[in-house]
Amino acid sequence: MRPVHYLRCLAGIVTREGLRFLNQRGRFFSALVRPLVWLAIFAAGFHFVLGVSIVPPYETYVPYEVYIAPGLAAMIQLFNGMLSSLSMVYDREMGSMRILLVSPLPRWFLLTAKLLAGVIVSVVQVYVFLAIARIWEIEPPWYGYVAVLPALILCGLMMGALGLLLSSAIRQLENFASVMNFVIFPMFFASSALYPLWHVKEASLVLYDLCQLNPFTHAVELIRFALYGRLEPVSAAVLAASTIVFLALAVYGYDPARGLIARRTAE
């Protein structure tokens, strides 16, 4: 296979995902309404200031809306990763996924192309959210909108890889809702999306340790620091490692000879 074949396949998968996204307008608006509701209602109920480590000095105080905005941006990518896995399960039941996986291109490339297509969609959604969030005076410096792009791509890759892994394990479309609740809400609430880690540590050391182990926490922190032009190297390393592990397991899960699909066929 020549490089042109890989590029053509990537362009086709990205175009298909983009057209699906444009045709499913409800998916776009629901992805925006969810974090905006949290921002408008939840933040209003907890309208106070927190000492957070965003920019020097570390004792800088910011409104609660400003603090939770990066967590809500990460939540958009989390839900988008889960919805991408839902589409994988649907495509597998309809047979289109089987057609894709029997192509002569390597399976790892096909799944990575599907992953990249989902990341592009999630990044667009986050930037629209950040634009609307300026109504609540969430206004990071102009260079933050540029610096956050690599963070959003890395976070989107991690969330999407997790979604791919889950889609390889889900047998039926009806089981997807329960899996989403089991994955999304623990990841979101056991993180620094809504409250700083120092506050969690004062309340519960066990919960603090869980937050530290949660890759979603590092996604939130990477976006939060990147919006102000700062790099969080530990979070970036954790997300990169998590993406590699999740994607490798997803490729194995979609292997018809050895993975979870093979086990379901045998059953």
C-alpha positions in Angstrom: 0.0 0.0 0.0 1.3 3.4 -0.9 1.0 6.6 1.2 -1.7 8.0 -1.1 -3.9 5.1 -0.1 -3.5 5.9 3.6 -4.2 9.5 3.0 -7.3 8.7 1.0 -8.6 6.4 3.7 -8.0 9.0 6.4 -9.7 11.7 4.3 -12.7 9.4 3.8 -13.1 8.5 7.4 -12.7 12.1 8.6 -15.2 13.3 5.9 -17.7 10.6 6.9 -17.5 11.6 10.6 -17.8 15.3 9.7 -20.9 14.7 7.6 -22.4 12.6 10.4 -21.7 15.4 12.8 -23.3 18.1 10.5 -26.4 15.9 9.9 -26.8 15.3 13.6 -27.4 18.8 14.8 -28.9 17.6 18.0 -25.6 16.1 18.9 -23.8 19.4 18.4 -26.3 21.4 20.5 -26.5 18.8 23.3 -22.7 18.9 23.5 -22.9 22.6 24.1 -26.0 22.8 26.2 -24.7 20.3 28.8 -21.6 22.3 29.9 -23.4 25.7 29.5 -26.1 24.5 31.9 -23.5 23.6 34.4 -21.8 26.9 33.9 -25.0 28.9 34.2 -26.7 27.0 37.0 -24.2 25.0 39.0 -21.7 27.9 39.0 -24.4 30.3 40.1 -25.2 28.1 43.0 -21.6 28.0 44.1 -20.6 31.5 43.3 -17.5 32.0 45.4 -13.8 32.4 44.9 -11.2 29.7 45.1 -7.4 29.8 45.4 -6.2 27.9 42.4 -2.8 27.2 40.8 -3.3 28.7 37.4 -0.8 31.5 37.0 1.8 32.9 39.3 1.3 33.9 42.0 -0.2 30.6 43.0 -2.5 32.3 45.5 -4.3 34.0 42.6 -8.1 34.0 43.2 -10.5 33.5 40.3 -14.3 33.3 40.1 -15.7 29.8 40.3 -17.0 30.0 36.7 -13.4 30.6 35.5 -12.2 27.7 37.5 -14.6 25.1 36.2 -14.6 26.2 32.6 -11.6 23.9 31.7 -13.3 21.0 33.4 -16.4 21.6 31.3 -14.3 21.8 28.2 -12.8 18.4 29.1 -16.3 17.1 29.7 -17.2 17.9 26.1 -14.4 15.7 24.9 -15.3 13.0 27.4 -18.9 12.8 26.1 -17.7 13.0 22.5 -15.4 10.1 23.1 -18.3 8.1 24.5 -20.6 9.0 21.6 -17.9 8.0 19.2 -17.8 4.6 20.8 -21.6 4.5 20.5 -21.3 5.1 16.8 -18.7 2.3 16.6 -21.2 -0.1 18.3 -24.0 1.0 16.0 -21.8 0.6 12.9 -20.8 -2.8 14.0 -24.4 -3.9 14.4 -25.3 -2.4 11.0 -22.3 -4.1 9.3 -20.5 -1.0 8.1 -17.7 -1.5 10.6 -17.1 -4.9 9.3 -16.7 -3.5 5.8 -14.2 -1.0 7.1 -12.1 -3.5 9.1 -11.8 -5.9 6.1 -10.0 -3.3 4.0 -6.4 -4.0 3.1 -5.1 -1.2 5.4 -3.8 -2.1 8.8 -6.4 -2.3 11.6 -4.4 0.0 13.8 -4.5 2.7 11.1 -8.2 2.4 10.6 -8.9 2.7 14.3 -6.5 5.6 14.6 -8.1 7.4 11.7 -11.5 6.9 13.3 -10.0 8.3 16.5 -8.6 11.4 14.8 -11.9 12.1 13.1 -13.6 12.2 16.5 -10.9 14.4 17.9 -11.4 17.0 15.2 -15.1 17.1 16.0 -14.5 17.4 19.8 -12.0 20.3 19.3 -14.4 22.3 17.2 -17.1 21.8 19.9 -14.7 23.0 22.7 -13.7 26.1 20.8 -17.4 27.0 20.2 -18.0 26.5 24.0 -15.1 28.7 24.9 -16.4 31.4 22.6 -19.9 31.3 24.2 -18.3 31.1 27.7 -17.0 34.7 27.2 -20.6 35.7 28.2 -19.7 34.6 31.7 -16.4 36.7 31.5 -14.3 33.6 31.0 -11.6 35.3 29.0 -8.2 33.7 29.0 -5.4 35.6 27.2 -5.5 35.5 23.4 -2.4 33.2 23.3 -4.3 30.7 25.5 -6.6 29.9 22.7 -3.6 28.8 20.6 -1.7 27.1 23.4 -4.7 25.0 24.4 -5.0 23.4 21.0 -2.3 20.7 21.6 -3.8 20.0 25.0 -7.2 19.6 23.4 -5.8 17.2 20.8 -4.0 15.1 23.4 -7.1 15.0 25.6 -9.3 14.2 22.7 -7.0 11.3 21.7 -7.1 9.9 25.2 -10.9 10.1 25.5 -11.4 8.7 22.1 -9.0 5.8 22.7 -11.0 5.0 25.9 -14.2 5.1 23.8 -12.7 2.7 21.3 -11.7 0.3 24.0 -15.2 0.4 25.5 -16.8 -0.1 22.1 -14.7 -3.3 21.6 -16.1 -4.7 24.8 -19.8 -3.6 24.4 -21.8 -6.4 23.0 -25.1 -4.7 22.3 -26.2 -1.1 21.7 -28.7 -1.4 24.6 -25.9 -1.9 27.1 -24.2 1.3 26.1 -26.1 3.7 28.4 -25.2 1.7 31.6 -21.5 1.6 30.5 -21.6 5.4 29.9 -22.9 6.1 33.4 -20.4 3.7 34.9 -17.5 5.4 33.2 -18.4 9.1 32.7 -19.7 10.1 36.0 -17.0 8.5 38.2 -14.3 10.0 35.9 -15.9 13.5 36.0 -16.7 13.8 39.7 -13.5 12.1 40.9 -11.4 14.8 39.3 -10.4 18.4 39.6 -13.1 19.5 37.2 -15.3 21.0 39.9 -13.0 21.5 42.9 -9.2 21.9 43.4 -7.2 18.9 44.4 -5.9 20.6 47.6 -9.5 20.9 48.7 -10.1 17.3 48.0 -7.0 16.3 49.9 -8.3 18.2 53.0 -11.6 16.3 52.8 -10.5 12.8 52.0 -7.1 11.3 51.2 -8.7 8.2 49.6 -10.6 10.4 47.2 -7.5 12.5 46.6 -5.5 9.4 45.6 -8.3 8.4 43.2 -8.3 11.8 41.6 -4.6 11.6 41.1 -5.0 8.2 39.4 -7.8 9.4 37.2 -6.6 10.3 33.7 -9.5 12.8 33.4 -8.0 14.8 36.2 -4.8 15.2 34.2 -6.9 16.1 31.1 -8.6 18.9 33.1 -5.3 20.2 34.5 -3.5 20.2 31.1 -6.3 22.2 29.6 -6.5 24.5 32.6 -2.8 25.4 32.5 -2.7 25.6 28.7 -5.4 28.2 28.6 -3.0 30.5 30.4 0.1 29.5 28.4 1.6 27.1 30.8 2.6 23.4 30.4 1.8 20.8 32.9 4.4 18.1 32.0 3.1 15.4 34.4 -0.4 15.6 33.0 0.8 15.6 29.5 2.9 12.4 30.2 0.0 10.7 31.9 -2.4 11.4 29.0 0.2 10.3 26.4 0.8 7.0 28.3 -3.0 6.5 28.8 -3.7 7.1 25.1 -1.1 4.5 24.0 -2.4 1.9 26.5 -6.1 2.5 25.6 -5.4 2.4 21.8 -3.3 -0.7 22.0 -6.0 -2.5 24.0 -8.6 -1.3 21.5 -6.6 -2.6 18.5 -6.3 -5.9 20.3 -10.0 -5.9 21.1 -10.9 -5.4 17.5 -8.6 -8.2 16.3 -11.0 -10.8 14.9 -8.5 -13.6 15.7 -7.6 -12.8 19.2 -9.6 -9.9 20.6 -13.0 -9.5 22.3 -14.8 -9.7 18.9 -13.3 -13.2 18.4 -14.5 -14.3 21.8 -18.1 -13.0 21.1 -18.1 -14.8 17.7 -17.0 -18.0 19.4 -19.7 -17.7 22.0 
